[in-house]
C-alpha cells in the first residue's frame, strides 16, 4: 500500500494510506480514549469520546473512523479537546446507574476506567434514569438495558459478525435501549447464547448468568460429592485474570485451585474430547462406507452452533454428528461410569464444568438426552472462565503460588488431540489424526494437519488416506462465515450432486473456544493468537497426540463402553436434534 506522512502532536510519522487517526496515534504510544471502538468491529463513531482536532481547522473529527490523509496535522490532546471529552463522559454518566459496587463489571468496566482517568467526581447534569427491567429469560445471558451506553458493540457483533440478529436498538435518544429482536424476551429470541455480545460490551449491560452461588452452596454441602471438569480453552486464558500474559498454560494450577475451592475430584474435559473423537471418528468412517449416508458429517461440539443449526438450517440436521460435546460426554461418564467404579452414589455427585462458553450453560440442560446417566442432568451446573476467576479471588487463593497438581484418573489424562479442541480447526485436526488410523490401521506420519489451522474464516483441505479414499474437509468459525459453506452443501443436495465436503467443523466464535463468550474480557486477534499458541504448545508436549492412543480411553471402552459407536456408547454419548422456531415461547 502507499505510504503517507502525517504529524501527530508535533511528531512526524509515516503510515499506510487508509490508517485511521486512532491507529496512527497508537503507533507512537498516544492513547486516545474510546468507548464504542474495539479492534474486533468496524468503527462506527458512536460515543464521540475519540474526537481530535485538525490543525488550522475549527472542526473536530472522530479518530476511530477518520483515515489519515497526506500531510495531515493532528492534535489529539489540548484543553478544549479534554473538556469536550469530559462533557461527553458526564452526559453518559447522567443516564447511567451509580451501582458500581453491585455491578458484575465492577473493576473491569471501561466506563468506570475512563471516568477515573478523567477524575470525574461530580455530576453536573441532572440524573435521568429509565428504570428498564432486567431481562434474565435466557439460561446463559442477562440483559440489563438500564446500564446500556448505546455504544453499539453488542448489536454490531450480533448482526455483522455472528449474523444472528438477536439484538437491536429500540427507541431513540436518551430513551433508547438495547433489547432482543422485536423486544421479545431474550430467551425466546433468535439468540444462540454464544455470549459475544457480553464479551464485547464495555459495561454491565450484558453479562453471563452468574451461577457461582449455586456452586458455593454445593461445595458447602457435605452430602454432595463435587466433581469439576475444565475445558481445553480455559487453561490458556484463566491466567490473564491473575496478571499473566495471554496464552500462559495454567492447567496444573487450575487443578490445584479447584481442589483448594473444595472440589473432591477434578477431571479434564480434554479426556472426553478424546472420547468424542473416538465416537465422531467412528461415525465418520461408518458414513463414508455406507452408500446413501448423509455426507458431509458436521461436528456438534459447539452448543451455539447447535442452537443456530436447529433454528436456521434444520434441513441439515441429518448431517449433524450425533456425538455429544466433550462437556456432556464427561458428565455422562462421571455419573454412569466413574461413580459406580468408585462406589460413590451417583445421586450425590454434583458435576460442575468450567467452560469458555456461555452457551454451555444452555447445553447442559438442552434436552433429556443430557440425563443419560439416570441421576438428574449429567452436568449439574456450568460456570465460565470469568466465574471461576471470581470464585478463586473470593476464596482468597493465591493461585500463582500453588504447587502444580495433576487431574484425577481415569477421566483426567488426555492427548494433544484433546487439547486442540479449544481452537478453530482443532476438532477437525484431532478427528483426522484418529480417522486416518481407523481407516488404515496406521498412525499418521505427521499429525500436524496444517490445512485446519489459522484464522481464515473458512479453511478447506483434503486428506489422503492412501487407499484411494480422499476426504474433503471444511472448517468455519465465527457464525457470519458459516452460511457460505452451508449454502454450498444445500445447493449440492438440491441438485443431487456430490457433496462439496465429507467432513465439516463449525465453531460459533472467532478463533474457536479460546475466544468464547465466557473468556476474559478484551479479546483481540493478538490475544486469540497467543491463546492458540498456548493450546498448540500443550499439544506438542503431550506424550500421546492422537485420541486413539490414550490408554485411559482404551480402558474405559474395555471396562464399560464396549466399542466406539456401540450400543452402550450410543445410550450415553449421543444425542438428537430437532427444528426449533426463531421465536419461541
N, C-alpha and C positions, 0 to 999 in steps of 0.2 A: 504493500500500500504506500501511498505518497506520504511523505513526512512534511509537517508544517512547524513553524516556530511560533511560540506564544510566550507571553510573560505573565507570571502569576505572583502577585505581591512583590514585584520588582525583580523576580528571579526568572531568567530566560530558560526555556527548555524546548526540546523537540519532541513532538508526539505524532502518532499516526493520525492521518485525517479521519475524522469521524469520532475521535476520542471525546468523551464528554468532559466538561469542566471538572465535574466531581472526580472522575478517574484521573484526570491530569494532575489535580491537586494531590491526590493520594501518592502519585509518583514522587513528589518532593516532600512527603510526610506532612502535608497540611490536611487537617481533619475538618471537613465541612459537615455540620450536623444534619442529620436526616431522620425522618420517622417513617415515611412511606417507601423509601428505597431499600431494596435488597438485591444482591448480585444475582439471585435466582430468577428475578422477574424483570420484564421490560419496564423501564421507568415511566411513570405517568404523572409525576409532579403534583401530587395531591396535597401534601402537607404544607408546602411553601417555606419550610424552615431552611432549605438549602440555597436561598437567594444570595446572589453575588452581584457586584457592580462591574460594569464595563467602563474603563477609564474614558473620560471625555463624554460620557453619556449619562443623562439622569435616570435612565432605565435600569431596573434590576431584573435579572433573569434567574431562572432556576437551574442550578448547576447539574442536577441529576439527569436532565434531558436536553441540555443545550450543548451542542457539539462545538468544539474549538474551531475557530476559523483562523486563517493565516494572519499573523501579527496581532492577534487579539491581546489586549492588555487587561488583565482581570484582577480585581481586588476582592478577596474573599472575606476579609475582616476589617471593619472600621467601626467607629462608634454608632453610626447610623444603621449599618447592617445588623450589628448586635442588638440594637434597640428594636428593630423590626422583628428579628427572630424571637426576642424575649416576648414581644407582644403576641406573636403567633402562639407561643407556648402558653402564655397566660390565658388566651382565648380558649385553647383546647382544655386547659385545666378548669375553666369556668363551667364546662359541660361534662366534667369527669368526676366520679365519686372520690372521696377522700378516705377510703378504707384500705389503705395500703397494707396495714398490718394483717388484715384478713384475706388479702388478695393472693391467689395462687402464684402470681408473678412477682410478689414482693422480693426485692433484691435481684431480680433478673428481668426487670421491666425497663424497656427502652425509654418510655416517657419519664419514669421516675429518675432514670440516669441523666437524661438531658435537662430535666428541671433542676437537678442537683448541680449540674455543670454551670447552669446559668444563675445559680444562687437564688432561686425564686423562693421567697419567704412569705410574701403576701399575695393576695388575690385582688387585683384592682377592679375586676369585673364582677357583676352580680352573678351569683351561682344559679345556673338553670339546669335542673335535673329532670329527666324524662320518666324515671321510675319504670323503665321497661322490665317486664318479668324475665326471669332466667328460664331458658329452655333446656331442661335436663331429660328430655324424652328419649335421647339416644343412649344406648348402652356404652358408648365409647367417648363421645364428645359433648361438652357442655357449652352452650352459648349464653353469654352474659352481655347483651347488647347495650346495657347501661354504660359499660366501660369502653364501648367502641369509639375510636377516634377517627373513624371513616378514612383510614389510610388506604384501604382498598386491597391490601395484600391478600387477604383470605379469598376475596372474590376473584382476583386475578389468578391465584394458584388453582382454585377450584375450576374456573372456567377455561383459562388459557393454557394451563399446564396439565391439569388432570382431565379436562374435557368432561367433567361430571355435571357442572351447572346446578349444584345443590344449594349454592349461596348467592345472594344478590343484595343490593341496597334497596331499601324501601323508604319512601318519603324523601324530603329534601331539606337542606339547611340544617339548622340545629335540631330539628325533629327527625332527621334521617336516622336510620338504624340498619345494622346488619341483621339479616334474617335468612332462614331457609327459603328455598324457592316457593313462591306463591304464599309465603308466610304460614306454611303448614308447620306443624311440629317437626323438628329435625329428624326425629326417629321415624317419621312417616314420609320423609322426602327421598329424593334420589341419592342422598348421601351414601357413600360407600365406606365410611368410617376410617379412611386412610390417615386422617389426622394432619394432613399437610396444611390445612387452614390453621390449626393450633400451633404447628411448628413455625409458621411464618407470621403469626400475629405478634405485634411488638408489645402488647399489653395483655391484660387479663380478660379480654372479651371472648376468647375461645380457648378452651383448655381441655385436657384429658379428664375423664371422670376419675376422681381420686378414690381408690379402693384400699388405701393403706390402713384405715381404721379397722376394716374387716380382717386384714392380715394380722394387725397387732392383737386383735381380740382372739384370733385362732392361736397365735403364739403364746398367749397367756392362759389358754385352756389346757389344763393338764390331761384332760381326757383325749385330746387330739394329738395325732402323730403328724406333725407338719413336715411336708416334703417340698423342696424347691427345685426348679429346673431353670437354667439360664440359656437364652437363645444365642446363636452364633454371633450376631452383631453387637450384643451387649458388651462383650469382652473387649471390644476396641473403641468403645465410646464412654463407658462409665467413668474412666479416669479423668475425662475432661471436667467432670463435676467437682474434682478434687485438685484442680490446678495443673494437671499433667497434659502433655501435648495430645492432640487428636491422633488416634491410631495406636496409642500405647496399649499393648497386650496386657490385660488386667485379670486374666482368667482365675489364677490361683488366689489372688487377693479377694476376688468376689466370692469364691467358695468359702474362704475364711470368714469374710464379713457376714455371709448368710448364717453360718454356724454361730457367730457372735450374736446375731439378732435372735437366735433361739431355734432355728430350724434344726430338726433332729436328723434329717437326711438331706443330702444335696446331690442332685443328679445334673446331667448336662444334656440340653436339647440336641447338641451335636451327635450324641449317641442315636437318638431317634431320627435324626437326619440321615444317618447311615441306614437305619431301618426303613425309612421312606424310600431310599434309593433301591433297596432290595425289592420292595413291593412295586414301586413305579417302574424300575428297570425290567422286572419280570413281566409287568403289564405291557410295556412297550414291545418287548420281544414277542410276546404272545400275539399282539395285534398285528405286528409285521408279518407273522407267519400264518395268519388266518385271512383267507380271501373274504372280502366284503367288510372287514373290520373298519371301524371309524378311525380314520387317519386324517390329519395328524393327531397324535396324543398330545394333550395340553396339560402342563403342570398345574397343580392345585394347592400349592403350599402357601400362597398369599391370600389371606381372607378378604382383603379389599377387592382383589381381582375376582374372587369367587362371587362376592356380592355384585360386582359390576357385571359379570357374565350372566348371572341369573336375571338381572334386570334389563340388560341391553343386548345380550347375544344368546338368549335362551335356546335358539335353534342349534347352537354349537355345544349344548350340554352333553350330547353323546360322545363328543371328542374329549371331554374333560376326564382326566385321570380320577379314578375313584379313590385313590390313596389319600388318606387324611394327611394333614400337615404334620410336621415333626412335633409341634406342641401337643396335638391331640393324640398322636401315637404314644408319646411319652405318658400322657395322662392315663391312657388305657393300660399301658404296661405296668405303671406304678400300682394301680389298684387291682388289676387282674392277675398279674404275674408276680411282681416283687412282694406285695403284701402277703400273698399266700406262701411264697418261698421263705419269708422271714417269720411267718406265724403272727403277723400283725393283722388285727381286724380291719378289713378294708373300709368298713363303715366309719372307722375312727381316723382314717387317713384324710388329711386336709392338704390338697395338692395346689401349690402356688407356682405359677410360671412368671418369669421376668422376661419381658419382651420389648423389642424396639418399636413396637407397632400398637397403635390404639385399636385397630380392627380386631386384634386378637382377643380383646375383651368381649366382642360380639361373637366371635368364632367359638369360644369356649362353651357357649350355650346356644349354638346355632340351631340345632335340632336334636332329636332323641338319639341319633347316632353317636352323639357326644356323651352318652350314658352307657357305653358298651360294656363297661366292667361290672355293672349292676350295683353300684354304690353311689347313686346320685350322678352329678356331672363328673366326668373323668378329670377335668381340670376345674377346681372349685372357684378359683379367682385368678385374675391376670393383673399384674402391675407393670408399668412401663419402666424403662431405664431411669427416667426422671423421678418416678415414685420411689424406686429403690434407693436412689441417691438421698432423697429426703429422709427415708427411714434410717439410713446409716448415720446421717447427721443428727437426727432426733435421738438416736441411741448413744450418741457421744463416742462413736467408734472412730478412732484414728486409723483409717483403712491403709494409709501409706506405711504405717509401722507394723502391720500384721505380718506374721510369717506366712509364706505360701503354703497352701494346703491342696490336697487332691480331691476330686469328686469321689463319691461313693460308687462302689461296684454292685451289681454288674451293669447298671444303666448309666454309667458315667464315662468310661473310656471311649474315645472317639478317634476317627481317622481324619486326615486332611480333607477328604471329600465331605465330611460332615460339617467342617467349619466354614467351607467356602459357600455354603448355603446363604451366608449373610450378604453376599454381593450379587449384583446383576450378572447373570451368566453362570453363577456358581452351581445352581441346581442342575443346569444343563451339563456343565463340565463333570460334575460328580456322577451324573447318570451315564454319560458317555464312557467314563472310566470303567464302570461296572457292567454296562450293557455290552461293551466290547468283550468282556470276559464271559458273560452269559452266552453270547453267540459263538465265540471262537474257542472258549475254554483256555484262553491265553491272556496274560496281562499286557496292557499297552506298554510299548517300549518307552514312550514319553507321555506321562499322564497330564502334562500341561497342555490343555486344549485351548490354544490362544484365540481361535475364532469367537469363542464365547466371552472373551474378556474385553474390557474397555467401556467407555462412557457413551459410545454412539447409541442413539435412541433405539435403533433396530440393528441387530447384528445377524448375519446369515453365514452359513458354512455347510460343510459336508464332511461326514465321517465315513471312511472306507474301512469296512470290517474285514476286507481281504478275502472274502469268499464270494465275491460278486454282489454283496449287499452294500449299497451306499445309502446313507441316511442324510437327508437334507434337514438342517435344523434352523430355527429362528429364535432369537432372544429379543424380547422387547421389555423395556422398563419405562416408567412414567406413563400414566394412563393415556395421555394425549397422543402417544406414539402407537397405541395398540390397534386402533381402527385400521391402520394401513395394512397390517399383516392379517388381521381377522377378515377384512373385506376380500383379500386375495383368496382365502380359504372358502369363503361364502361363494365367490364367483366361480371357483373351480367346481364346487359341489353343484351349483345350479346348472352349470354347463356339462356336467357329467365327465369332467376331465380329471386327470391325475392331480392329486393334491400338491400344492407348491412346496409343502414341507411334510416331514414324517413326525417330527417332534418339535414342540414349541415350549418355551419358558416365558412366563409373564410375571412381572413384579410391578406393583402399583406405583412405587416411589422411585424417584430418580436415583440411580445408583444401587437400588435394591434396599434390603433391610438396614444397611448401615446408615441410611438416611430416613428411616421410618419416622412416623408421626410422633413417636414417644421417646425419641432420642434427645440428647442435649440440644438446647436452642442454638441458633446461629449457624446452621449448616450451610456450607457453600461447596462448590465443586472442589476447591482446595481441600476442605475438610473431608469431603467424600473420598478423595483420592488417598488421603492419609489413612482413613479408616480401612479402605480397601487394601492398602499395602499391609496393614496390620493383620488382616484376615489371611492374605496370601503368605505372610511370614509364618503364621500359625500352621498353615498347610505344609509349607516347605520343611518345617522342623518336626513334623509328625512321623512317628515310627512307621505307621501304615498310612497310605494316601488313597486307598480305594475302599469303599464301604464293604465289599465282599471279603476284604482281608481282616476286618475287625473280629478278633477271636470271641469277643463277648456277644457280638451279633450272632455268630455261628452257634454259640452256647444257647442263646435264647431260642433260636429255631429248633435246636436239638432237644432242649428240655421242655419246650412249651408250645411253640407256634407250629411246629411241623416243617412245612416247606413254604418258601415265598409264594404268595398267591394262593395258598391252600385255604381250606375251609375255616380253620381257626383264625388265620390271618385276616380273612375277609370279615369275619364276625367282629373283630376288634379294631382293625386298622383301616377299614374302608368305609366310605360314606356315599351318599347320593345327593342329587341336586334337583331343584325344581324352579320353574319360571316364576318370577315374582314381579309384581307391578312396581312401577317407578314411585307411585304414591300409594302408600298402604295405610290401613287403619287397624 
